[in-house]
Amino acid sequence: MQGKYIYILLTDTGTLFTKSIKKYTKAPYNHASISFDRDLNELYSFN
């Protein structure tokens, strides 16, 4: 039986809007994406 994995990618997009969010949250990342393949060829993005 082969295991199934979910890959989570956290990024800082660098847009003006996200810079404003970071100013208040002090969080290093502001964008999350998930993928079901190891090579990250197809990502599902949440903002």
mmCIF file of the N, C-alpha and C atoms, coordinates in Angstrom:
data_MODEL
# 
_entry.id   MODEL 
# 
loop_
_atom_site.group_PDB 
_atom_site.id 
_atom_site.type_symbol 
_atom_site.label_atom_id 
_atom_site.label_alt_id 
_atom_site.label_comp_id 
_atom_site.label_asym_id 
_atom_site.label_entity_id 
_atom_site.label_seq_id 
_atom_site.pdbx_PDB_ins_code 
_atom_site.Cartn_x 
_atom_site.Cartn_y 
_atom_site.Cartn_z 
_atom_site.occupancy 
_atom_site.B_iso_or_equiv 
_atom_site.pdbx_formal_charge 
_atom_site.auth_seq_id 
_atom_site.auth_comp_id 
_atom_site.auth_asym_id 
_atom_site.auth_atom_id 
_atom_site.pdbx_PDB_model_num 
ATOM 1   N N  . MET A 1 1  ? 0.846  -1.183 0.000   1.00 0.00 ? 1  MET A N  1 
ATOM 2   C CA . MET A 1 1  ? 0.000  0.000  0.000   1.00 0.00 ? 1  MET A CA 1 
ATOM 3   C C  . MET A 1 1  ? 0.892  1.246  0.000   1.00 0.00 ? 1  MET A C  1 
ATOM 4   N N  . GLN A 1 2  ? 0.680  2.101  -0.940  1.00 0.00 ? 2  GLN A N  1 
ATOM 5   C CA . GLN A 1 2  ? 1.467  3.322  -1.069  1.00 0.00 ? 2  GLN A CA 1 
ATOM 6   C C  . GLN A 1 2  ? 0.788  4.450  -0.296  1.00 0.00 ? 2  GLN A C  1 
ATOM 7   N N  . GLY A 1 3  ? 1.600  5.221  0.469   1.00 0.00 ? 3  GLY A N  1 
ATOM 8   C CA . GLY A 1 3  ? 1.054  6.340  1.233   1.00 0.00 ? 3  GLY A CA 1 
ATOM 9   C C  . GLY A 1 3  ? 0.692  7.506  0.334   1.00 0.00 ? 3  GLY A C  1 
ATOM 10  N N  . LYS A 1 4  ? -0.281 8.263  0.753   1.00 0.00 ? 4  LYS A N  1 
ATOM 11  C CA . LYS A 1 4  ? -0.681 9.465  0.030   1.00 0.00 ? 4  LYS A CA 1 
ATOM 12  C C  . LYS A 1 4  ? -0.250 10.661 0.858   1.00 0.00 ? 4  LYS A C  1 
ATOM 13  N N  . TYR A 1 5  ? 0.244  11.681 0.185   1.00 0.00 ? 5  TYR A N  1 
ATOM 14  C CA . TYR A 1 5  ? 0.761  12.843 0.870   1.00 0.00 ? 5  TYR A CA 1 
ATOM 15  C C  . TYR A 1 5  ? 0.078  14.107 0.374   1.00 0.00 ? 5  TYR A C  1 
ATOM 16  N N  . ILE A 1 6  ? 0.002  15.079 1.254   1.00 0.00 ? 6  ILE A N  1 
ATOM 17  C CA . ILE A 1 6  ? -0.430 16.432 0.906   1.00 0.00 ? 6  ILE A CA 1 
ATOM 18  C C  . ILE A 1 6  ? 0.743  17.338 1.227   1.00 0.00 ? 6  ILE A C  1 
ATOM 19  N N  . TYR A 1 7  ? 1.165  18.121 0.256   1.00 0.00 ? 7  TYR A N  1 
ATOM 20  C CA . TYR A 1 7  ? 2.283  19.032 0.426   1.00 0.00 ? 7  TYR A CA 1 
ATOM 21  C C  . TYR A 1 7  ? 1.737  20.438 0.621   1.00 0.00 ? 7  TYR A C  1 
ATOM 22  N N  . ILE A 1 8  ? 2.224  21.118 1.640   1.00 0.00 ? 8  ILE A N  1 
ATOM 23  C CA . ILE A 1 8  ? 1.782  22.477 1.952   1.00 0.00 ? 8  ILE A CA 1 
ATOM 24  C C  . ILE A 1 8  ? 2.934  23.425 1.690   1.00 0.00 ? 8  ILE A C  1 
ATOM 25  N N  . LEU A 1 9  ? 2.682  24.424 0.889   1.00 0.00 ? 9  LEU A N  1 
ATOM 26  C CA . LEU A 1 9  ? 3.695  25.412 0.524   1.00 0.00 ? 9  LEU A CA 1 
ATOM 27  C C  . LEU A 1 9  ? 3.259  26.768 1.074   1.00 0.00 ? 9  LEU A C  1 
ATOM 28  N N  . LEU A 1 10 ? 4.078  27.345 1.954   1.00 0.00 ? 10 LEU A N  1 
ATOM 29  C CA . LEU A 1 10 ? 3.803  28.669 2.516   1.00 0.00 ? 10 LEU A CA 1 
ATOM 30  C C  . LEU A 1 10 ? 4.758  29.660 1.872   1.00 0.00 ? 10 LEU A C  1 
ATOM 31  N N  . THR A 1 11 ? 4.225  30.791 1.412   1.00 0.00 ? 11 THR A N  1 
ATOM 32  C CA . THR A 1 11 ? 5.056  31.772 0.718   1.00 0.00 ? 11 THR A CA 1 
ATOM 33  C C  . THR A 1 11 ? 4.709  33.192 1.158   1.00 0.00 ? 11 THR A C  1 
ATOM 34  N N  . ASP A 1 12 ? 5.585  34.087 0.803   1.00 0.00 ? 12 ASP A N  1 
ATOM 35  C CA . ASP A 1 12 ? 5.349  35.522 0.968   1.00 0.00 ? 12 ASP A CA 1 
ATOM 36  C C  . ASP A 1 12 ? 5.260  36.081 -0.447  1.00 0.00 ? 12 ASP A C  1 
ATOM 37  N N  . THR A 1 13 ? 4.078  36.500 -0.854  1.00 0.00 ? 13 THR A N  1 
ATOM 38  C CA . THR A 1 13 ? 3.871  36.915 -2.239  1.00 0.00 ? 13 THR A CA 1 
ATOM 39  C C  . THR A 1 13 ? 4.452  38.286 -2.556  1.00 0.00 ? 13 THR A C  1 
ATOM 40  N N  . GLY A 1 14 ? 4.652  39.121 -1.541  1.00 0.00 ? 14 GLY A N  1 
ATOM 41  C CA . GLY A 1 14 ? 5.308  40.407 -1.755  1.00 0.00 ? 14 GLY A CA 1 
ATOM 42  C C  . GLY A 1 14 ? 4.437  41.506 -2.349  1.00 0.00 ? 14 GLY A C  1 
ATOM 43  N N  . THR A 1 15 ? 3.134  41.292 -2.421  1.00 0.00 ? 15 THR A N  1 
ATOM 44  C CA . THR A 1 15 ? 2.270  42.330 -2.965  1.00 0.00 ? 15 THR A CA 1 
ATOM 45  C C  . THR A 1 15 ? 2.037  43.427 -1.919  1.00 0.00 ? 15 THR A C  1 
ATOM 46  N N  . LEU A 1 16 ? 1.553  44.550 -2.349  1.00 0.00 ? 16 LEU A N  1 
ATOM 47  C CA . LEU A 1 16 ? 1.277  45.657 -1.440  1.00 0.00 ? 16 LEU A CA 1 
ATOM 48  C C  . LEU A 1 16 ? 0.269  45.246 -0.364  1.00 0.00 ? 16 LEU A C  1 
ATOM 49  N N  . PHE A 1 17 ? -0.752 44.507 -0.781  1.00 0.00 ? 17 PHE A N  1 
ATOM 50  C CA . PHE A 1 17 ? -1.776 44.049 0.157   1.00 0.00 ? 17 PHE A CA 1 
ATOM 51  C C  . PHE A 1 17 ? -1.172 43.134 1.227   1.00 0.00 ? 17 PHE A C  1 
ATOM 52  N N  . THR A 1 18 ? -0.348 42.191 0.826   1.00 0.00 ? 18 THR A N  1 
ATOM 53  C CA . THR A 1 18 ? 0.231  41.263 1.796   1.00 0.00 ? 18 THR A CA 1 
ATOM 54  C C  . THR A 1 18 ? 1.289  41.939 2.667   1.00 0.00 ? 18 THR A C  1 
ATOM 55  N N  . LYS A 1 19 ? 1.943  42.934 2.150   1.00 0.00 ? 19 LYS A N  1 
ATOM 56  C CA . LYS A 1 19 ? 2.884  43.698 2.987   1.00 0.00 ? 19 LYS A CA 1 
ATOM 57  C C  . LYS A 1 19 ? 2.129  44.400 4.102   1.00 0.00 ? 19 LYS A C  1 
ATOM 58  N N  . SER A 1 20 ? 0.930  44.885 3.801   1.00 0.00 ? 20 SER A N  1 
ATOM 59  C CA . SER A 1 20 ? 0.092  45.518 4.819   1.00 0.00 ? 20 SER A CA 1 
ATOM 60  C C  . SER A 1 20 ? -0.323 44.509 5.882   1.00 0.00 ? 20 SER A C  1 
ATOM 61  N N  . ILE A 1 21 ? -0.686 43.323 5.457   1.00 0.00 ? 21 ILE A N  1 
ATOM 62  C CA . ILE A 1 21 ? -1.070 42.262 6.398   1.00 0.00 ? 21 ILE A CA 1 
ATOM 63  C C  . ILE A 1 21 ? 0.114  41.907 7.297   1.00 0.00 ? 21 ILE A C  1 
ATOM 64  N N  . LYS A 1 22 ? 1.291  41.747 6.712   1.00 0.00 ? 22 LYS A N  1 
ATOM 65  C CA . LYS A 1 22 ? 2.481  41.386 7.484   1.00 0.00 ? 22 LYS A CA 1 
ATOM 66  C C  . LYS A 1 22 ? 2.834  42.446 8.519   1.00 0.00 ? 22 LYS A C  1 
ATOM 67  N N  . LYS A 1 23 ? 2.559  43.684 8.198   1.00 0.00 ? 23 LYS A N  1 
ATOM 68  C CA . LYS A 1 23 ? 2.866  44.776 9.119   1.00 0.00 ? 23 LYS A CA 1 
ATOM 69  C C  . LYS A 1 23 ? 2.133  44.575 10.448  1.00 0.00 ? 23 LYS A C  1 
ATOM 70  N N  . TYR A 1 24 ? 0.906  44.081 10.380  1.00 0.00 ? 24 TYR A N  1 
ATOM 71  C CA . TYR A 1 24 ? 0.098  43.891 11.577  1.00 0.00 ? 24 TYR A CA 1 
ATOM 72  C C  . TYR A 1 24 ? 0.221  42.501 12.195  1.00 0.00 ? 24 TYR A C  1 
ATOM 73  N N  . THR A 1 25 ? 0.363  41.467 11.379  1.00 0.00 ? 25 THR A N  1 
ATOM 74  C CA . THR A 1 25 ? 0.403  40.109 11.908  1.00 0.00 ? 25 THR A CA 1 
ATOM 75  C C  . THR A 1 25 ? 1.804  39.682 12.329  1.00 0.00 ? 25 THR A C  1 
ATOM 76  N N  . LYS A 1 26 ? 2.825  40.293 11.744  1.00 0.00 ? 26 LYS A N  1 
ATOM 77  C CA . LYS A 1 26 ? 4.228  39.919 11.995  1.00 0.00 ? 26 LYS A CA 1 
ATOM 78  C C  . LYS A 1 26 ? 4.518  38.472 11.563  1.00 0.00 ? 26 LYS A C  1 
ATOM 79  N N  . ALA A 1 27 ? 3.641  37.893 10.759  1.00 0.00 ? 27 ALA A N  1 
ATOM 80  C CA . ALA A 1 27 ? 3.814  36.528 10.257  1.00 0.00 ? 27 ALA A CA 1 
ATOM 81  C C  . ALA A 1 27 ? 4.770  36.544 9.058   1.00 0.00 ? 27 ALA A C  1 
ATOM 82  N N  . PRO A 1 28 ? 5.710  35.595 8.980   1.00 0.00 ? 28 PRO A N  1 
ATOM 83  C CA . PRO A 1 28 ? 6.666  35.594 7.869   1.00 0.00 ? 28 PRO A CA 1 
ATOM 84  C C  . PRO A 1 28 ? 6.053  35.188 6.530   1.00 0.00 ? 28 PRO A C  1 
ATOM 85  N N  . TYR A 1 29 ? 4.948  34.451 6.558   1.00 0.00 ? 29 TYR A N  1 
ATOM 86  C CA . TYR A 1 29 ? 4.305  33.994 5.330   1.00 0.00 ? 29 TYR A CA 1 
ATOM 87  C C  . TYR A 1 29 ? 2.860  34.428 5.328   1.00 0.00 ? 29 TYR A C  1 
ATOM 88  N N  . ASN A 1 30 ? 2.311  34.668 4.146   1.00 0.00 ? 30 ASN A N  1 
ATOM 89  C CA . ASN A 1 30 ? 0.942  35.159 4.069   1.00 0.00 ? 30 ASN A CA 1 
ATOM 90  C C  . ASN A 1 30 ? 0.106  34.448 3.015   1.00 0.00 ? 30 ASN A C  1 
ATOM 91  N N  . HIS A 1 31 ? 0.643  33.421 2.410   1.00 0.00 ? 31 HIS A N  1 
ATOM 92  C CA . HIS A 1 31 ? -0.052 32.734 1.329   1.00 0.00 ? 31 HIS A CA 1 
ATOM 93  C C  . HIS A 1 31 ? 0.181  31.229 1.487   1.00 0.00 ? 31 HIS A C  1 
ATOM 94  N N  . ALA A 1 32 ? -0.873 30.441 1.323   1.00 0.00 ? 32 ALA A N  1 
ATOM 95  C CA . ALA A 1 32 ? -0.767 28.990 1.442   1.00 0.00 ? 32 ALA A CA 1 
ATOM 96  C C  . ALA A 1 32 ? -1.253 28.323 0.161   1.00 0.00 ? 32 ALA A C  1 
ATOM 97  N N  . SER A 1 33 ? -0.526 27.287 -0.244  1.00 0.00 ? 33 SER A N  1 
ATOM 98  C CA . SER A 1 33 ? -0.915 26.470 -1.393  1.00 0.00 ? 33 SER A CA 1 
ATOM 99  C C  . SER A 1 33 ? -0.751 25.010 -0.992  1.00 0.00 ? 33 SER A C  1 
ATOM 100 N N  . ILE A 1 34 ? -1.562 24.139 -1.573  1.00 0.00 ? 34 ILE A N  1 
ATOM 101 C CA . ILE A 1 34 ? -1.398 22.704 -1.337  1.00 0.00 ? 34 ILE A CA 1 
ATOM 102 C C  . ILE A 1 34 ? -1.224 21.989 -2.669  1.00 0.00 ? 34 ILE A C  1 
ATOM 103 N N  . SER A 1 35 ? -0.586 20.837 -2.589  1.00 0.00 ? 35 SER A N  1 
ATOM 104 C CA . SER A 1 35 ? -0.372 20.019 -3.777  1.00 0.00 ? 35 SER A CA 1 
ATOM 105 C C  . SER A 1 35 ? -0.477 18.556 -3.372  1.00 0.00 ? 35 SER A C  1 
ATOM 106 N N  . PHE A 1 36 ? -0.838 17.726 -4.315  1.00 0.00 ? 36 PHE A N  1 
ATOM 107 C CA . PHE A 1 36 ? -0.925 16.293 -4.070  1.00 0.00 ? 36 PHE A CA 1 
ATOM 108 C C  . PHE A 1 36 ? 0.188  15.526 -4.780  1.00 0.00 ? 36 PHE A C  1 
ATOM 109 N N  . ASP A 1 37 ? 1.074  16.242 -5.473  1.00 0.00 ? 37 ASP A N  1 
ATOM 110 C CA . ASP A 1 37 ? 2.195  15.567 -6.126  1.00 0.00 ? 37 ASP A CA 1 
ATOM 111 C C  . ASP A 1 37 ? 3.520  16.146 -5.634  1.00 0.00 ? 37 ASP A C  1 
ATOM 112 N N  . ARG A 1 38 ? 4.509  15.296 -5.511  1.00 0.00 ? 38 ARG A N  1 
ATOM 113 C CA . ARG A 1 38 ? 5.806  15.642 -4.943  1.00 0.00 ? 38 ARG A CA 1 
ATOM 114 C C  . ARG A 1 38 ? 6.518  16.753 -5.710  1.00 0.00 ? 38 ARG A C  1 
ATOM 115 N N  . ASP A 1 39 ? 6.332  16.817 -7.006  1.00 0.00 ? 39 ASP A N  1 
ATOM 116 C CA . ASP A 1 39 ? 7.024  17.809 -7.835  1.00 0.00 ? 39 ASP A CA 1 
ATOM 117 C C  . ASP A 1 39 ? 6.350  19.182 -7.823  1.00 0.00 ? 39 ASP A C  1 
ATOM 118 N N  . LEU A 1 40 ? 5.230  19.294 -7.152  1.00 0.00 ? 40 LEU A N  1 
ATOM 119 C CA . LEU A 1 40 ? 4.483  20.553 -7.045  1.00 0.00 ? 40 LEU A CA 1 
ATOM 120 C C  . LEU A 1 40 ? 4.102  21.119 -8.402  1.00 0.00 ? 40 LEU A C  1 
ATOM 121 N N  . ASN A 1 41 ? 3.772  20.232 -9.331  1.00 0.00 ? 41 ASN A N  1 
ATOM 122 C CA . ASN A 1 41 ? 3.387  20.676 -10.681 1.00 0.00 ? 41 ASN A CA 1 
ATOM 123 C C  . ASN A 1 41 ? 2.002  21.303 -10.703 1.00 0.00 ? 41 ASN A C  1 
ATOM 124 N N  . GLU A 1 42 ? 1.128  20.856 -9.826  1.00 0.00 ? 42 GLU A N  1 
ATOM 125 C CA . GLU A 1 42 ? -0.230 21.398 -9.773  1.00 0.00 ? 42 GLU A CA 1 
ATOM 126 C C  . GLU A 1 42 ? -0.504 21.822 -8.333  1.00 0.00 ? 42 GLU A C  1 
ATOM 127 N N  . LEU A 1 43 ? -0.749 23.116 -8.144  1.00 0.00 ? 43 LEU A N  1 
ATOM 128 C CA . LEU A 1 43 ? -0.973 23.674 -6.816  1.00 0.00 ? 43 LEU A CA 1 
ATOM 129 C C  . LEU A 1 43 ? -2.383 24.233 -6.702  1.00 0.00 ? 43 LEU A C  1 
ATOM 130 N N  . TYR A 1 44 ? -2.944 24.115 -5.525  1.00 0.00 ? 44 TYR A N  1 
ATOM 131 C CA . TYR A 1 44 ? -4.232 24.736 -5.208  1.00 0.00 ? 44 TYR A CA 1 
ATOM 132 C C  . TYR A 1 44 ? -3.907 25.821 -4.194  1.00 0.00 ? 44 TYR A C  1 
ATOM 133 N N  . SER A 1 45 ? -4.335 27.027 -4.507  1.00 0.00 ? 45 SER A N  1 
ATOM 134 C CA . SER A 1 45 ? -3.887 28.179 -3.746  1.00 0.00 ? 45 SER A CA 1 
ATOM 135 C C  . SER A 1 45 ? -5.011 28.814 -2.949  1.00 0.00 ? 45 SER A C  1 
ATOM 136 N N  . PHE A 1 46 ? -4.657 29.246 -1.742  1.00 0.00 ? 46 PHE A N  1 
ATOM 137 C CA . PHE A 1 46 ? -5.589 29.919 -0.843  1.00 0.00 ? 46 PHE A CA 1 
ATOM 138 C C  . PHE A 1 46 ? -4.927 31.199 -0.380  1.00 0.00 ? 46 PHE A C  1 
ATOM 139 N N  . ASN A 1 47 ? -5.677 32.246 -0.283  1.00 0.00 ? 47 ASN A N  1 
ATOM 140 C CA . ASN A 1 47 ? -5.091 33.524 0.111   1.00 0.00 ? 47 ASN A CA 1 
ATOM 141 C C  . ASN A 1 47 ? -5.877 34.130 1.245   1.00 0.00 ? 47 ASN A C  1 
# 
